[in-house]
Amino acid sequence: MEKQYEKAIDLLKESIKKDKKFVEAYFELAIIYKNLEKFKQAEQLLDKAKIYIPAKDVHLHYKISHLYYRIGAYKKAKTAFQRIPTESKKPKLLQAKIYILQQNLSLALEKIQRPLVFNPRKLPTPLNQFASQYFPVLTVDQQTILFTALVNYAGRYRENIYISYKDKFGKWTVPTSISEQINGITSNEGTCTISADKRTLVFTSCSREGNYGVCDLYISYRKGTEWTKPQNLGPHINSKGWQSQPSLSADGKILYFVSERKGNYGKNDIWKSTLQTDGQWSKPVNLGPVINSKAREISPFIHPNGQTLFFASNRTPSMGGFDIYYSNLVNGEWTEPINLGYPINNHKDQASIFITADGKKGYYADGKRKDCNYHKSYIYEFDMPDNLILMPKSNTVKLKVLDAKTEQPIVAQVEVYDMDIDTCQQHLTLDSVDGEATITINADKEYLVHISKDGHLFEIKYISYKNQDHSPIISEETVVLQPIEINQTKILKNVYFKYDEYSLNKKSYIELDRLVAFLKTNPDITIELEGHTDHIGSDEYNQQLSTKRAKAIYEYLLQAGIANDRVNYKGYGKTRPIAPNDSQENQQLNRRVAFRITRLRNS
């Protein structure tokens, strides 16, 4: 290709030298310079060519306007467009092209009038060290970056997935191959996605043995520090065509990807598949005509909030080639995609974008050419312009789960419940190597995080992200699970009563249902429910109130199917404070309901 360009440039220059009015030679040379990203040289050629275009030549006036548009000379493109003869009879195909160009120019001229604050920074060494690197993906805590690298192996270039971590000083480490299990010897691997808990990786592999198409999607799971042998996602996901550019939802339950298959609206469409309860992925469904056009849609990225989808498309109107768009999922329907605007989008192709959970930073790859040499691509970071995207913000909470006796990580289950809808949003299984969990939460939400392990008392953490100005990020909170023993007491911190009342608030049901599940999983346990109050009020009043509150929970457990010989209740009034009654905070601590293990039948 390089030598062909060089030869063509020489021939076209010679043609222009012989005939300075050879308009098509100017155009063809300008196209080559556009492809080589020598936009200034291309513009200079078009400036010369326009002098020699016949006034009534509709095709040439359209062509020069379109070329100006494709090199980003939008104002010159408009002027050239206005010279297209209107009275001439035009073929239907040319009429359609003129109409599309008019729409594109209208958008481009509008966007450049309102440019965004956009100051991209090339990621520093040791990143950006390969022949080319692109499709960056970060973990939700922004401590790990994965990307596709074009690597020279003994004179042959291959695509592999590389990974880098932030050290204690916030600097990126030297990138390494993610795993020999994942990066094949003869195949090409790239465009990957990782779940919020960092344990599920979906990636693209081309020309791999066992593929259904040219490029298929594969899945691998992290066990401790190692990745399992990748599994082909099968004929449901992978067709005989091309599958690539996967994006997992934060909980790892929905997979978005690009495919060439029957049912597409255009050449490339975005599809999704859902992880079912049996661990299998559902038959993919097309995202529909709001997202997918008759053009090409590529590079989907579902934000950690689970509601905002970014993607690239060469639909009309655009700034030129592929632009980045976003759409929000509202009441189960995707909103009309919005172009991110200039200069995030410009006359070049924008292939993909990654936005951090908190919506503050973006990452993308941009390429540079030098003469006719290979297109080299680098990874960039930028600060997201304020209020550019109307979407729910997300953040992360980190937990480390240990056994109280051994102080070692354990294989624990973590369930994240949205308190507004009493629904489990995330279900994570931690391994015994690190015992770490990274949880994704959305703004204006309250969550209960249930941590459990067989043979242990459960723990529940309350997390609120109601105030977006206050970050709920916890660098690392250690959760200790106690092995089940006689006379252990567990406070039910997220059981709520109205002031001076004993009827249960609906928000209490999440934790009480977890207590029900605990008792059903451990049928040998008998408990006593304990009601406690602060010091305000008479002894008799507090005794009655504490008893009624304990009884309310007792009745809830019985209605949920717990036998009455396994649970008892008792009110202790204000006789057993756990903190001095000298502040509202301490009084709140004393107003509590707990359960105590009174019997282990097998002990």
KOLGULUM-511612 format. One record per residue (C-alpha): x, y, z; residue in three letters. Coordinates in steps of 0.2 Angstrom, whole numbers, padded with zeros to 4 digits, always signed. Example, Ala and Ser with C-alpha at 12.3 -4.5 7.8 and 13.67 -1.06 7.14 Angstrom:
R      xx      yy      zz   code
R   +0062   -0022   +0039    Ala
R   +0068   -0005   +0036    Ser
% end
This chain:
R      xx      yy      zz   code
R   +0000   +0000   +0000    Met
R   +0014   +0012   +0005    Glu
R   +0023   +0010   -0012    Lys
R   +0007   +0011   -0021    Gln
R   +0003   +0028   -0013    Tyr
R   +0021   +0034   -0017    Glu
R   +0019   +0029   -0035    Lys
R   +0002   +0037   -0037    Ala
R   +0008   +0053   -0029    Ile
R   +0022   +0055   -0041    Asp
R   +0010   +0051   -0056    Leu
R   -0003   +0063   -0051    Leu
R   +0009   +0077   -0048    Lys
R   +0017   +0074   -0065    Glu
R   -0001   +0075   -0072    Ser
R   -0005   +0091   -0064    Ile
R   +0012   +0098   -0070    Lys
R   +0007   +0094   -0088    Lys
R   -0011   +0101   -0086    Asp
R   -0014   +0113   -0071    Lys
R   -0033   +0112   -0076    Lys
R   -0034   +0093   -0073    Phe
R   -0047   +0094   -0059    Val
R   -0048   +0075   -0056    Glu
R   -0030   +0074   -0053    Ala
R   -0031   +0087   -0040    Tyr
R   -0045   +0077   -0032    Phe
R   -0037   +0060   -0032    Glu
R   -0021   +0067   -0025    Leu
R   -0031   +0076   -0011    Ala
R   -0039   +0059   -0007    Ile
R   -0022   +0051   -0005    Ile
R   -0017   +0065   +0006    Tyr
R   -0033   +0064   +0016    Lys
R   -0030   +0045   +0019    Asn
R   -0012   +0049   +0024    Leu
R   -0019   +0062   +0036    Glu
R   -0010   +0076   +0027    Lys
R   -0025   +0087   +0028    Phe
R   -0017   +0104   +0025    Lys
R   -0009   +0098   +0009    Gln
R   -0026   +0091   +0004    Ala
R   -0034   +0107   +0007    Glu
R   -0021   +0117   -0003    Gln
R   -0025   +0105   -0018    Leu
R   -0043   +0108   -0017    Leu
R   -0041   +0127   -0016    Asp
R   -0032   +0126   -0033    Lys
R   -0044   +0113   -0040    Ala
R   -0060   +0124   -0037    Lys
R   -0054   +0137   -0049    Ile
R   -0055   +0125   -0063    Tyr
R   -0072   +0117   -0060    Ile
R   -0085   +0121   -0073    Pro
R   -0100   +0131   -0066    Ala
R   -0113   +0118   -0071    Lys
R   -0104   +0103   -0066    Asp
R   -0115   +0096   -0052    Val
R   -0104   +0081   -0049    His
R   -0088   +0090   -0047    Leu
R   -0095   +0104   -0036    His
R   -0102   +0090   -0025    Tyr
R   -0086   +0081   -0024    Lys
R   -0075   +0096   -0019    Ile
R   -0088   +0100   -0005    Ser
R   -0088   +0082   +0001    His
R   -0069   +0082   +0001    Leu
R   -0068   +0098   +0011    Tyr
R   -0080   +0091   +0023    Tyr
R   -0069   +0075   +0025    Arg
R   -0053   +0085   +0029    Ile
R   -0062   +0096   +0042    Gly
R   -0063   +0112   +0031    Ala
R   -0081   +0114   +0035    Tyr
R   -0083   +0132   +0031    Lys
R   -0075   +0129   +0014    Lys
R   -0086   +0114   +0012    Ala
R   -0101   +0125   +0015    Lys
R   -0096   +0138   +0002    Thr
R   -0092   +0124   -0011    Ala
R   -0109   +0116   -0007    Phe
R   -0118   +0133   -0011    Gln
R   -0110   +0132   -0028    Arg
R   -0119   +0116   -0033    Ile
R   -0131   +0120   -0047    Pro
R   -0149   +0119   -0041    Thr
R   -0157   +0120   -0058    Glu
R   -0148   +0105   -0065    Ser
R   -0157   +0088   -0066    Lys
R   -0147   +0076   -0055    Lys
R   -0147   +0057   -0054    Pro
R   -0157   +0050   -0039    Lys
R   -0141   +0043   -0031    Leu
R   -0132   +0060   -0033    Leu
R   -0147   +0069   -0026    Gln
R   -0146   +0057   -0011    Ala
R   -0128   +0060   -0008    Lys
R   -0131   +0079   -0009    Ile
R   -0144   +0078   +0004    Tyr
R   -0133   +0068   +0016    Ile
R   -0119   +0080   +0014    Leu
R   -0131   +0094   +0018    Gln
R   -0136   +0086   +0034    Gln
R   -0118   +0082   +0039    Asn
R   -0112   +0100   +0035    Leu
R   -0127   +0107   +0045    Ser
R   -0122   +0096   +0061    Leu
R   -0103   +0100   +0059    Ala
R   -0105   +0119   +0057    Leu
R   -0117   +0119   +0072    Glu
R   -0105   +0109   +0083    Lys
R   -0089   +0119   +0079    Ile
R   -0098   +0135   +0085    Gln
R   -0100   +0127   +0102    Arg
R   -0083   +0118   +0105    Pro
R   -0081   +0108   +0121    Leu
R   -0066   +0110   +0132    Val
R   -0056   +0095   +0127    Phe
R   -0038   +0094   +0132    Asn
R   -0033   +0076   +0129    Pro
R   -0016   +0069   +0136    Arg
R   -0007   +0055   +0129    Lys
R   -0004   +0042   +0143    Leu
R   +0014   +0043   +0149    Pro
R   +0027   +0029   +0148    Thr
R   +0028   +0015   +0151    Pro
R   +0011   +0015   +0142    Leu
R   +0011   +0018   +0123    Asn
R   +0026   +0009   +0120    Gln
R   +0020   -0003   +0106    Phe
R   +0019   -0002   +0088    Ala
R   +0001   +0003   +0091    Ser
R   -0012   +0002   +0105    Gln
R   -0030   +0005   +0105    Tyr
R   -0047   +0000   +0113    Phe
R   -0043   +0005   +0131    Pro
R   -0054   -0002   +0145    Val
R   -0052   +0002   +0164    Leu
R   -0058   -0007   +0179    Thr
R   -0072   +0002   +0188    Val
R   -0059   +0007   +0202    Asp
R   -0048   +0015   +0188    Gln
R   -0033   +0005   +0195    Gln
R   -0031   -0006   +0180    Thr
R   -0030   -0003   +0162    Ile
R   -0032   -0016   +0148    Leu
R   -0030   -0013   +0129    Phe
R   -0026   -0021   +0113    Thr
R   -0008   -0020   +0107    Ala
R   +0000   -0023   +0090    Leu
R   +0016   -0032   +0094    Val
R   +0030   -0037   +0083    Asn
R   +0035   -0055   +0085    Tyr
R   +0050   -0059   +0074    Ala
R   +0045   -0047   +0060    Gly
R   +0026   -0052   +0061    Arg
R   +0013   -0041   +0069    Tyr
R   +0000   -0049   +0081    Arg
R   -0014   -0042   +0091    Glu
R   -0013   -0046   +0110    Asn
R   -0022   -0040   +0126    Ile
R   -0010   -0031   +0138    Tyr
R   -0013   -0025   +0156    Ile
R   -0005   -0012   +0167    Ser
R   -0009   -0008   +0185    Tyr
R   -0007   +0008   +0195    Lys
R   +0006   +0007   +0209    Asp
R   +0005   +0015   +0226    Lys
R   +0011   +0031   +0219    Phe
R   -0003   +0032   +0206    Gly
R   +0009   +0028   +0191    Lys
R   +0006   +0015   +0178    Trp
R   +0017   -0001   +0178    Thr
R   +0025   -0008   +0163    Val
R   +0012   -0017   +0153    Pro
R   +0012   -0036   +0152    Thr
R   +0003   -0049   +0142    Ser
R   -0013   -0053   +0152    Ile
R   -0011   -0071   +0151    Ser
R   -0003   -0085   +0140    Glu
R   -0020   -0094   +0142    Gln
R   -0028   -0079   +0133    Ile
R   -0015   -0073   +0120    Asn
R   -0013   -0086   +0108    Gly
R   +0003   -0090   +0098    Ile
R   -0005   -0089   +0080    Thr
R   -0022   -0080   +0084    Ser
R   -0026   -0062   +0086    Asn
R   -0034   -0056   +0103    Glu
R   -0041   -0039   +0107    Gly
R   -0056   -0028   +0111    Thr
R   -0059   -0035   +0128    Cys
R   -0071   -0031   +0142    Thr
R   -0070   -0035   +0161    Ile
R   -0084   -0036   +0174    Ser
R   -0084   -0024   +0190    Ala
R   -0077   -0038   +0201    Asp
R   -0062   -0040   +0189    Lys
R   -0066   -0059   +0188    Arg
R   -0074   -0061   +0171    Thr
R   -0066   -0056   +0155    Leu
R   -0074   -0057   +0137    Val
R   -0063   -0054   +0122    Phe
R   -0062   -0056   +0104    Thr
R   -0051   -0069   +0096    Ser
R   -0048   -0070   +0077    Cys
R   -0042   -0085   +0067    Ser
R   -0042   -0096   +0083    Arg
R   -0044   -0114   +0081    Glu
R   -0062   -0119   +0085    Gly
R   -0070   -0102   +0079    Asn
R   -0087   -0102   +0071    Tyr
R   -0083   -0086   +0061    Gly
R   -0067   -0076   +0057    Val
R   -0068   -0068   +0074    Cys
R   -0077   -0075   +0089    Asp
R   -0080   -0070   +0107    Leu
R   -0072   -0080   +0121    Tyr
R   -0074   -0079   +0140    Ile
R   -0062   -0082   +0154    Ser
R   -0063   -0081   +0173    Tyr
R   -0050   -0076   +0185    Arg
R   -0046   -0088   +0199    Lys
R   -0034   -0080   +0211    Gly
R   -0021   -0072   +0200    Thr
R   -0023   -0084   +0185    Glu
R   -0036   -0083   +0171    Trp
R   -0044   -0099   +0166    Thr
R   -0043   -0107   +0149    Lys
R   -0054   -0097   +0137    Pro
R   -0071   -0104   +0132    Gln
R   -0079   -0100   +0115    Asn
R   -0096   -0092   +0119    Leu
R   -0104   -0104   +0107    Gly
R   -0115   -0103   +0092    Pro
R   -0128   -0093   +0101    His
R   -0116   -0078   +0102    Ile
R   -0104   -0082   +0088    Asn
R   -0111   -0083   +0070    Ser
R   -0102   -0087   +0054    Lys
R   -0099   -0069   +0052    Gly
R   -0089   -0057   +0062    Trp
R   -0091   -0054   +0081    Gln
R   -0081   -0042   +0091    Ser
R   -0080   -0027   +0103    Gln
R   -0089   -0034   +0118    Pro
R   -0094   -0024   +0133    Ser
R   -0100   -0032   +0149    Leu
R   -0112   -0023   +0161    Ser
R   -0104   -0020   +0178    Ala
R   -0113   -0035   +0186    Asp
R   -0107   -0046   +0172    Gly
R   -0125   -0051   +0167    Lys
R   -0127   -0042   +0151    Ile
R   -0115   -0043   +0136    Leu
R   -0116   -0031   +0122    Tyr
R   -0106   -0034   +0106    Phe
R   -0105   -0030   +0087    Val
R   -0109   -0043   +0074    Ser
R   -0112   -0046   +0056    Glu
R   -0127   -0058   +0056    Arg
R   -0144   -0060   +0049    Lys
R   -0156   -0048   +0057    Gly
R   -0145   -0033   +0056    Asn
R   -0151   -0016   +0050    Tyr
R   -0134   -0012   +0043    Gly
R   -0118   -0020   +0040    Lys
R   -0113   -0020   +0058    Asn
R   -0126   -0019   +0072    Asp
R   -0125   -0020   +0091    Ile
R   -0133   -0035   +0100    Trp
R   -0135   -0040   +0118    Lys
R   -0136   -0057   +0127    Ser
R   -0141   -0060   +0145    Thr
R   -0133   -0072   +0157    Leu
R   -0146   -0084   +0163    Gln
R   -0148   -0093   +0180    Thr
R   -0141   -0109   +0173    Asp
R   -0125   -0100   +0168    Gly
R   -0129   -0100   +0150    Gln
R   -0130   -0084   +0139    Trp
R   -0146   -0081   +0130    Ser
R   -0149   -0080   +0112    Lys
R   -0144   -0062   +0107    Pro
R   -0156   -0049   +0103    Val
R   -0153   -0034   +0091    Asn
R   -0154   -0017   +0101    Leu
R   -0166   -0011   +0088    Gly
R   -0168   +0003   +0075    Pro
R   -0165   +0017   +0088    Val
R   -0147   +0012   +0091    Ile
R   -0144   +0002   +0075    Asn
R   -0145   +0011   +0058    Ser
R   -0143   +0007   +0040    Lys
R   -0125   +0012   +0042    Ala
R   -0113   +0004   +0054    Arg
R   -0113   +0004   +0073    Glu
R   -0097   -0002   +0082    Ile
R   -0088   -0002   +0098    Ser
R   -0102   -0002   +0111    Pro
R   -0098   +0003   +0129    Phe
R   -0111   +0001   +0143    Ile
R   -0107   +0012   +0157    His
R   -0105   +0005   +0174    Pro
R   -0122   +0013   +0178    Asn
R   -0130   +0000   +0167    Gly
R   -0141   +0013   +0159    Gln
R   -0129   +0023   +0147    Thr
R   -0123   +0016   +0131    Leu
R   -0109   +0024   +0121    Phe
R   -0105   +0018   +0103    Phe
R   -0097   +0024   +0087    Ala
R   -0107   +0025   +0070    Ser
R   -0105   +0032   +0053    Asn
R   -0123   +0037   +0052    Arg
R   -0130   +0053   +0046    Thr
R   -0128   +0067   +0051    Pro
R   -0110   +0066   +0057    Ser
R   -0094   +0076   +0059    Met
R   -0086   +0065   +0046    Gly
R   -0084   +0046   +0046    Gly
R   -0087   +0037   +0063    Phe
R   -0093   +0048   +0077    Asp
R   -0096   +0044   +0096    Ile
R   -0114   +0044   +0102    Tyr
R   -0123   +0040   +0118    Tyr
R   -0140   +0034   +0123    Ser
R   -0149   +0031   +0139    Asn
R   -0160   +0016   +0144    Leu
R   -0176   +0024   +0151    Val
R   -0191   +0013   +0156    Asn
R   -0184   -0001   +0145    Gly
R   -0182   +0009   +0129    Glu
R   -0166   +0017   +0122    Trp
R   -0167   +0036   +0119    Thr
R   -0162   +0044   +0103    Glu
R   -0143   +0044   +0102    Pro
R   -0134   +0060   +0105    Ile
R   -0118   +0065   +0096    Asn
R   -0105   +0070   +0108    Leu
R   -0100   +0085   +0098    Gly
R   -0084   +0094   +0093    Tyr
R   -0069   +0091   +0096    Pro
R   -0072   +0074   +0103    Ile
R   -0079   +0070   +0086    Asn
R   -0071   +0078   +0071    Asn
R   -0068   +0074   +0053    His
R   -0058   +0059   +0057    Lys
R   -0065   +0042   +0062    Asp
R   -0068   +0040   +0081    Gln
R   -0067   +0022   +0084    Ala
R   -0072   +0020   +0103    Ser
R   -0073   +0029   +0120    Ile
R   -0072   +0023   +0138    Phe
R   -0080   +0034   +0152    Ile
R   -0075   +0031   +0170    Thr
R   -0089   +0026   +0182    Ala
R   -0089   +0043   +0190    Asp
R   -0090   +0051   +0173    Gly
R   -0075   +0062   +0176    Lys
R   -0063   +0055   +0164    Lys
R   -0063   +0048   +0146    Gly
R   -0051   +0037   +0137    Tyr
R   -0049   +0033   +0118    Tyr
R   -0036   +0030   +0105    Ala
R   -0030   +0041   +0091    Asp
R   -0019   +0037   +0077    Gly
R   -0005   +0047   +0068    Lys
R   +0003   +0044   +0051    Arg
R   +0021   +0048   +0046    Lys
R   +0022   +0049   +0027    Asp
R   +0016   +0032   +0020    Cys
R   +0022   +0022   +0035    Asn
R   +0010   +0012   +0046    Tyr
R   -0003   +0021   +0056    His
R   +0002   +0022   +0074    Lys
R   -0011   +0023   +0087    Ser
R   -0009   +0030   +0105    Tyr
R   -0020   +0029   +0121    Ile
R   -0026   +0046   +0127    Tyr
R   -0035   +0052   +0143    Glu
R   -0046   +0068   +0145    Phe
R   -0056   +0076   +0158    Asp
R   -0075   +0075   +0153    Met
R   -0083   +0092   +0150    Pro
R   -0095   +0097   +0164    Asp
R   -0113   +0092   +0160    Asn
R   -0109   +0085   +0143    Leu
R   -0118   +0069   +0146    Ile
R   -0135   +0068   +0155    Leu
R   -0133   +0051   +0164    Met
R   -0132   +0043   +0181    Pro
R   -0115   +0044   +0189    Lys
R   -0108   +0028   +0197    Ser
R   -0094   +0025   +0209    Asn
R   -0086   +0010   +0218    Thr
R   -0085   +0003   +0235    Val
R   -0071   -0010   +0239    Lys
R   -0072   -0023   +0252    Leu
R   -0060   -0036   +0259    Lys
R   -0068   -0051   +0267    Val
R   -0058   -0061   +0280    Leu
R   -0062   -0075   +0292    Asp
R   -0062   -0069   +0310    Ala
R   -0052   -0084   +0317    Lys
R   -0039   -0086   +0304    Thr
R   -0039   -0068   +0298    Glu
R   -0037   -0075   +0280    Gln
R   -0048   -0072   +0265    Pro
R   -0062   -0084   +0262    Ile
R   -0074   -0089   +0248    Val
R   -0088   -0078   +0252    Ala
R   -0104   -0073   +0243    Gln
R   -0108   -0054   +0241    Val
R   -0125   -0048   +0236    Glu
R   -0129   -0030   +0233    Val
R   -0147   -0024   +0235    Tyr
R   -0155   -0008   +0229    Asp
R   -0165   -0002   +0244    Met
R   -0178   +0007   +0233    Asp
R   -0184   -0009   +0224    Ile
R   -0178   -0023   +0235    Asp
R   -0169   -0031   +0221    Thr
R   -0152   -0040   +0220    Cys
R   -0142   -0029   +0208    Gln
R   -0125   -0039   +0209    Gln
R   -0120   -0056   +0215    His
R   -0102   -0059   +0217    Leu
R   -0092   -0074   +0223    Thr
R   -0075   -0070   +0231    Leu
R   -0061   -0082   +0231    Asp
R   -0049   -0087   +0245    Ser
R   -0034   -0079   +0237    Val
R   -0038   -0061   +0239    Asp
R   -0056   -0060   +0246    Gly
R   -0059   -0043   +0238    Glu
R   -0074   -0036   +0231    Ala
R   -0077   -0021   +0220    Thr
R   -0095   -0015   +0220    Ile
R   -0103   -0003   +0208    Thr
R   -0116   +0009   +0214    Ile
R   -0126   +0023   +0206    Asn
R   -0130   +0040   +0211    Ala
R   -0146   +0044   +0221    Asp
R   -0147   +0026   +0227    Lys
R   -0146   +0017   +0244    Glu
R   -0139   +0000   +0245    Tyr
R   -0137   -0015   +0257    Leu
R   -0123   -0026   +0254    Val
R   -0125   -0044   +0261    His
R   -0109   -0054   +0264    Ile
R   -0111   -0072   +0269    Ser
R   -0101   -0088   +0270    Lys
R   -0107   -0106   +0275    Asp
R   -0104   -0109   +0294    Gly
R   -0102   -0090   +0297    His
R   -0113   -0076   +0303    Leu
R   -0118   -0064   +0289    Phe
R   -0113   -0046   +0288    Glu
R   -0123   -0032   +0280    Ile
R   -0116   -0015   +0275    Lys
R   -0127   +0000   +0272    Tyr
R   -0120   +0012   +0258    Ile
R   -0128   +0028   +0252    Ser
R   -0124   +0038   +0236    Tyr
R   -0138   +0050   +0239    Lys
R   -0126   +0065   +0239    Asn
R   -0116   +0065   +0223    Gln
R   -0104   +0078   +0230    Asp
R   -0098   +0066   +0243    His
R   -0089   +0051   +0236    Ser
R   -0093   +0034   +0244    Pro
R   -0077   +0026   +0238    Ile
R   -0069   +0016   +0252    Ile
R   -0051   +0012   +0248    Ser
R   -0053   -0004   +0257    Glu
R   -0064   -0009   +0271    Glu
R   -0061   -0026   +0279    Thr
R   -0077   -0036   +0283    Val
R   -0074   -0050   +0296    Val
R   -0086   -0065   +0296    Leu
R   -0087   -0074   +0313    Gln
R   -0089   -0093   +0313    Pro
R   -0106   -0098   +0321    Ile
R   -0105   -0101   +0339    Glu
R   -0116   -0102   +0354    Ile
R   -0121   -0085   +0362    Asn
R   -0115   -0075   +0348    Gln
R   -0125   -0059   +0346    Thr
R   -0128   -0050   +0329    Lys
R   -0136   -0032   +0328    Ile
R   -0149   -0030   +0314    Leu
R   -0142   -0013   +0309    Lys
R   -0154   -0010   +0295    Asn
R   -0171   -0014   +0303    Val
R   -0181   +0002   +0304    Tyr
R   -0195   +0008   +0315    Phe
R   -0204   +0024   +0315    Lys
R   -0201   +0035   +0331    Tyr
R   -0210   +0028   +0346    Asp
R   -0218   +0014   +0335    Glu
R   -0215   -0004   +0333    Tyr
R   -0222   -0008   +0315    Ser
R   -0208   -0012   +0303    Leu
R   -0203   +0000   +0289    Asn
R   -0203   -0008   +0272    Lys
R   -0184   -0005   +0270    Lys
R   -0182   -0017   +0284    Ser
R   -0187   -0032   +0274    Tyr
R   -0171   -0034   +0264    Ile
R   -0161   -0037   +0280    Glu
R   -0175   -0048   +0288    Leu
R   -0176   -0058   +0272    Asp
R   -0157   -0061   +0274    Arg
R   -0160   -0067   +0292    Leu
R   -0173   -0079   +0285    Val
R   -0161   -0086   +0272    Ala
R   -0148   -0088   +0286    Phe
R   -0160   -0098   +0297    Leu
R   -0166   -0109   +0283    Lys
R   -0148   -0112   +0277    Thr
R   -0143   -0117   +0295    Asn
R   -0158   -0127   +0302    Pro
R   -0149   -0132   +0318    Asp
R   -0148   -0114   +0324    Ile
R   -0161   -0107   +0337    Thr
R   -0161   -0089   +0341    Ile
R   -0168   -0076   +0353    Glu
R   -0173   -0059   +0346    Leu
R   -0168   -0045   +0358    Glu
R   -0176   -0028   +0359    Gly
R   -0166   -0013   +0366    His
R   -0170   +0006   +0369    Thr
R   -0160   +0021   +0374    Asp
R   -0163   +0029   +0391    His
R   -0177   +0042   +0387    Ile
R   -0193   +0038   +0395    Gly
R   -0199   +0027   +0409    Ser
R   -0193   +0009   +0412    Asp
R   -0210   +0002   +0409    Glu
R   -0212   +0012   +0393    Tyr
R   -0195   +0006   +0386    Asn
R   -0198   -0012   +0392    Gln
R   -0215   -0013   +0382    Gln
R   -0208   -0004   +0366    Leu
R   -0192   -0015   +0365    Ser
R   -0203   -0031   +0368    Thr
R   -0216   -0025   +0354    Lys
R   -0202   -0022   +0342    Arg
R   -0193   -0039   +0345    Ala
R   -0211   -0047   +0343    Lys
R   -0213   -0038   +0326    Ala
R   -0198   -0046   +0319    Ile
R   -0203   -0063   +0327    Tyr
R   -0219   -0063   +0318    Glu
R   -0211   -0058   +0302    Tyr
R   -0199   -0073   +0304    Leu
R   -0214   -0085   +0307    Leu
R   -0224   -0078   +0292    Gln
R   -0208   -0082   +0282    Ala
R   -0209   -0100   +0287    Gly
R   -0197   -0101   +0302    Ile
R   -0203   -0113   +0315    Ala
R   -0208   -0105   +0331    Asn
R   -0198   -0117   +0341    Asp
R   -0182   -0110   +0333    Arg
R   -0185   -0092   +0338    Val
R   -0190   -0083   +0354    Asn
R   -0191   -0064   +0358    Tyr
R   -0188   -0053   +0373    Lys
R   -0187   -0035   +0377    Gly
R   -0173   -0028   +0388    Tyr
R   -0179   -0010   +0388    Gly
R   -0164   +0002   +0392    Lys
R   -0155   -0010   +0404    Thr
R   -0141   -0016   +0391    Arg
R   -0134   +0000   +0383    Pro
R   -0119   -0003   +0371    Ile
R   -0114   +0016   +0372    Ala
R   -0116   +0030   +0384    Pro
R   -0133   +0040   +0381    Asn
R   -0124   +0056   +0379    Asp
R   -0127   +0060   +0361    Ser
R   -0140   +0057   +0348    Gln
R   -0128   +0046   +0339    Glu
R   -0125   +0035   +0354    Asn
R   -0143   +0035   +0358    Gln
R   -0146   +0028   +0341    Gln
R   -0134   +0014   +0344    Leu
R   -0143   +0009   +0359    Asn
R   -0160   +0009   +0350    Arg
R   -0157   -0008   +0342    Arg
R   -0164   -0025   +0339    Val
R   -0152   -0040   +0338    Ala
R   -0152   -0059   +0338    Phe
R   -0142   -0071   +0349    Arg
R   -0138   -0089   +0345    Ile
R   -0146   -0099   +0359    Thr
R   -0143   -0116   +0353    Arg
R   -0134   -0127   +0340    Leu
R   -0143   -0143   +0340    Arg
R   -0128   -0153   +0334    Asn
R   -0116   -0146   +0347    Ser
% end
